[in-house]
Amino acid sequence: MTDIKQFIMANGDEIVCEVLEWASYEDPDMVVRRAYQVITVDDPYKAIRYFTLRPWMVYQSGEEIFNTINSNHIISEANPTAKLLHQYKMTIAESEKRDEEFEEEVEKVSKKIDSLLNNINTDSSSDNIIYFGSKDKLH
């Protein structure tokens, strides 16, 4: 069983990942997978803080991809909260969908958009025209 941990790195990155192998006295490197960075966005107008997860390294996410982290670069370690753990698991499930599943979802959304566009009234009667100034000028 793997440990899911939340780390703050020396460069300020905050990540959540599965730790497969912990560092030892002889080797400071840890083996991890599915490392995601916690991105924080503040909205000062609404006084709200948003959080999202993004892959920590580009194209380095998946069950079969392993990374090493030098434990000397970890400032803090914690167990993720239930909310963060839930978001982490949802992010993993979404990011690891097969191409076919992704294409099916895109097709569903495309059909919904087409349906909405077909329901828009495309009647070109003069009731739909608003004139600005004289009727003989196009704007």
N, C-alpha and C positions, 0 to 999 in steps of 0.2 A: 504494500500500500504506500502511496506517495503522500507527502505532506504538501498542502497548499499553504504558501506563506506570502506575506506582504513585506516588501523590503523598501527602505529608503537608501538609495545609493549615494556615494560621496559626491557625485555630480548633480544631485538634486532629483534625479529620476525616482519616481515611486512605481514599483512594479509588483505584480501578483504573478506567481508561477508555481508550478509543481516541482518540488525538490525531490529528485530521485536518489541523489547521493550527496551527503553532507561533506564538508571540508574536514580534513584531519590535521594533526600537528605536522605531518610530513608533506601533505599536499593541501594548499589553501583553496584549490578549485572545487566548486560545487557543480554537480550535473543537474540541469533543470530542463524543463520543456514547457511549452505553452506560456511563455513569458509575455505578459501584457502590461503596458504602461498605463497608469492611471492619469488621465488628462483632466485637469480642472479648469473650468471656464466660469468666470464671475460676470454676472449681469448687474452692474451697479444701479441701473434704473429700477429694476424690480427687486433688488436686494436678494438675489437668488444665486446659488452656486450650483453649477451642473458638473457632473462627473461622467466620463466615458472611458472605455478601454480600447486601446489600440495596440497592435503588435509592437513589441519593444524593438525588434529587429525586423526589417523588411524581408518578407518571404521566409521567415524563420518560425513559422507556427504550424503545429500539427503533432499528432501523436508519435510520428516516426522521426521527428527532428529534435535533436538534443543540443543544448548550449552549455557552456561552462561560464560560471561567474566566479571571479576571484573574491573570496570572502573578505579579504582585506579592504574591499571597496564598499562594504555594506556598513551603513551607519546605524540603522535600526531595523529590527525584525519584529513582526507581530503576526498573530493569527487574524485573518480577515474577518470582518463582521459578517453576520448572516446576510445582510443586504448586498455587501460587496461580493460575497461568495456566490450568491444567486446570480448577480450580474455577470460574474466571471464565467459561470457555467453556461449561461445563455449566450455569451459572446463566443465561447468555444464551440457550442453547438451550431451557431450561425456561421462561423468562419470555416468550419470543417464540413459544410454540406458539399455533397458531390456536385459536379457541374450540371448534371441532369436535374437535380433538385432545384438548383439556382435558376436554370433556364425555365423550369415549370413555373416558378414563382414570378419570373419576369413576364411570362406569357399570360398568367392570370391578371397581373396588373395592367398589362397592355390591353387585354380584352375589356377590363373595367374602364380604362380611359377611352377606348373606342366607343363603348356603350354610352358613356357620358357625352362624348362629342356628337354622336348620332342623335341624341335627345335634344341637343341645342336647336332652337328654332332658327332655321336658315332661310326663312321667308324673306324675299327681297321686296316686299311691298313698301310703299312710301311711308307706312306707319313707323318703320324702323329707321328712317332717315332724319337726322337732325341738321338743320341748315344753320350755318353761321354767316351772317351777312346776306348777300344776295344769292339767289338760287342758281345763278349761272357760273359760279366759281367753285372749284374743287379745292378742298383744303386737305 
